[in-house]
Amino acid sequence: QVQLVESGGGLVQPGGSLRLSCPAPAIIFGISVMGWYRQAPGKQRELVATFVSGGTTNYSDSVKGRFTITRDDGNYTIYLQMNSLKPEDTAVYFCKATSMNSGYEWWGQGTQVTVSS
């Protein structure tokens, strides 16, 4: 079972920054739309940022202007640069790849981001 592996989470003070990484197997990276999701305690998993077809990006309103999703095609990796972090950004952050052919989804195990003073 192929699984994605996120990294880069941690504890940061409000206003701080973190960068999450999610490398993927080349074959998955090449056929998938990839994005970041998060799940806070007691809440449903929600979209944070994702690439959409055509290479454009889509962001949750709550992170627009603070988070940036990027990709390195040579290293089959996507990143999430998170700036001006707020306590409400505290959550487990997940990477997801969705096959453009079948709709099949691959998920990572998640990385914890905690924003607290």
Sequence and secondary structure as in RCSB ss.txt:
>XXXX:A:sequence
QVQLVESGGGLVQPGGSLRLSCPAPAIIFGISVMGWYRQAPGKQRELVATFVSGGTTNYSDSVKGRFTITRDDGN
YTIYLQMNSLKPEDTAVYFCKATSMNSGYEWWGQGTQVTVSS
>XXXX:A:secstr
   B  B  EEE TT  EEEEEE  HHHHHHEEEEEEEE TTS  EEEEEE TTS EEE TTTTTTEEEEEETTT
TEEEEEE S  GGG EEEEEEEEETTT  EEEB  EEEEE  
